[in-house]
Amino acid sequence: MADMRSFMVTEEDGGIRLDRWLKRNMPDVSFNLVSRWARTGQLRVDGKRATPGDRIEAGQSIRLP
């Protein structure tokens, strides 16, 4: 499995959808790749499986491959 990267959600990003956070913070990552990560369980928020439409809150941890 690929190396995992972790990010912390800031106050200014709290309340937005995960896909919007990814577009803002990682513009080079395509939506298709994000969808694949979600389908295969590699997209995690606070250690739990996440979907691109999930809302994130300040202080949460996002884990990506």
TIZADO-729568 format. One record per residue (C-alpha): residue in one letter; residue number from 1; z, y, x. Coordinates in pm, whole numbers, always signed. Each point is the difference from the previous one (the first is absolute). Example, Ala and Ser with C-alpha at 12.3 -4.5 7.8 and 13.67 -1.06 7.14 Angstrom:
+---------+-----+--------+--------+--------+
| residuo | num |     c3 |     c2 |     c1 |
+---------+-----+--------+--------+--------+
|       A |   1 |   +780 |   -450 |  +1230 |
|       S |   2 |    -66 |   +344 |   +137 |
+---------+-----+--------+--------+--------+
***
This chain:
+---------+-----+--------+--------+--------+
| residuo | num |     c3 |     c2 |     c1 |
+---------+-----+--------+--------+--------+
|       M |   1 |     +0 |     +0 |     +0 |
|       A |   2 |    -68 |   +356 |   +116 |
|       D |   3 |   +269 |   +228 |   +135 |
|       M |   4 |   +187 |   +180 |   -277 |
|       R |   5 |    +51 |   +375 |    -15 |
|       S |   6 |   +284 |   +166 |   -190 |
|       F |   7 |    +13 |   +350 |   -144 |
|       M |   8 |   +276 |   +193 |   -178 |
|       V |   9 |    -87 |   +202 |   -312 |
|       T |  10 |    +95 |   +367 |    +39 |
|       E |  11 |   +138 |   +234 |   -268 |
|       E |  12 |   -339 |   +172 |    -37 |
|       D |  13 |   -172 |   -334 |    -70 |
|       G |  14 |   +259 |   -129 |   -247 |
|       G |  15 |   -127 |    -75 |   -351 |
|       I |  16 |   -367 |    -56 |    +86 |
|       R |  17 |   -194 |   -323 |    -33 |
|       L |  18 |    -21 |   -226 |   +303 |
|       D |  19 |   -381 |    +21 |    +12 |
|       R |  20 |    +21 |   +382 |     +9 |
|       W |  21 |   +258 |    -19 |   +281 |
|       L |  22 |   -233 |   -226 |   +199 |
|       K |  23 |   -298 |   +232 |    -58 |
|       R |  24 |   +208 |   +297 |   +118 |
|       N |  25 |   +159 |   -167 |   +303 |
|       M |  26 |   -264 |   -254 |   +103 |
|       P |  27 |   -340 |   +136 |   -108 |
|       D |  28 |   -189 |   -255 |   +214 |
|       V |  29 |   +136 |   -294 |   -205 |
|       S |  30 |   -232 |    -92 |   -288 |
|       F |  31 |   +120 |    -75 |   -353 |
|       N |  32 |   -158 |   -347 |    +27 |
|       L |  33 |   +219 |    -76 |   +302 |
|       V |  34 |   +310 |   +127 |   -180 |
|       S |  35 |    -88 |   -220 |   -299 |
|       R |  36 |    -37 |   -302 |   +228 |
|       W |  37 |   +340 |    +70 |   +159 |
|       A |  38 |   +154 |    +18 |   -349 |
|       R |  39 |   -169 |   -325 |   -116 |
|       T |  40 |   +115 |   -189 |   +309 |
|       G |  41 |   +357 |   +135 |    -15 |
|       Q |  42 |    -24 |   +200 |   +322 |
|       L |  43 |    +55 |   +339 |   -168 |
|       R |  44 |   +377 |    +43 |    -36 |
|       V |  45 |   +236 |   +273 |   -119 |
|       D |  46 |   +365 |    -56 |    +89 |
|       G |  47 |    -85 |   -362 |    +83 |
|       K |  48 |   -151 |    -78 |   -342 |
|       R |  49 |   -365 |    -60 |    -85 |
|       A |  50 |   -170 |   +319 |   -111 |
|       T |  51 |   -320 |    +98 |   -181 |
|       P |  52 |   -208 |   +312 |    +68 |
|       G |  53 |   +111 |   +153 |   -332 |
|       D |  54 |   +374 |    -25 |    +70 |
|       R |  55 |   +192 |   +329 |    +16 |
|       I |  56 |   +193 |    +57 |   +319 |
|       E |  57 |   +317 |   +200 |    +51 |
|       A |  58 |   +142 |   +190 |   +297 |
|       G |  59 |   +185 |   -226 |   +241 |
|       Q |  60 |   -194 |   -316 |    -84 |
|       S |  61 |   -154 |   -205 |   +281 |
|       I |  62 |   -370 |    -90 |    -12 |
|       R |  63 |   -120 |   -297 |   +208 |
|       L |  64 |   -368 |    -51 |    +80 |
|       P |  65 |   -188 |   -240 |   +226 |
+---------+-----+--------+--------+--------+
***
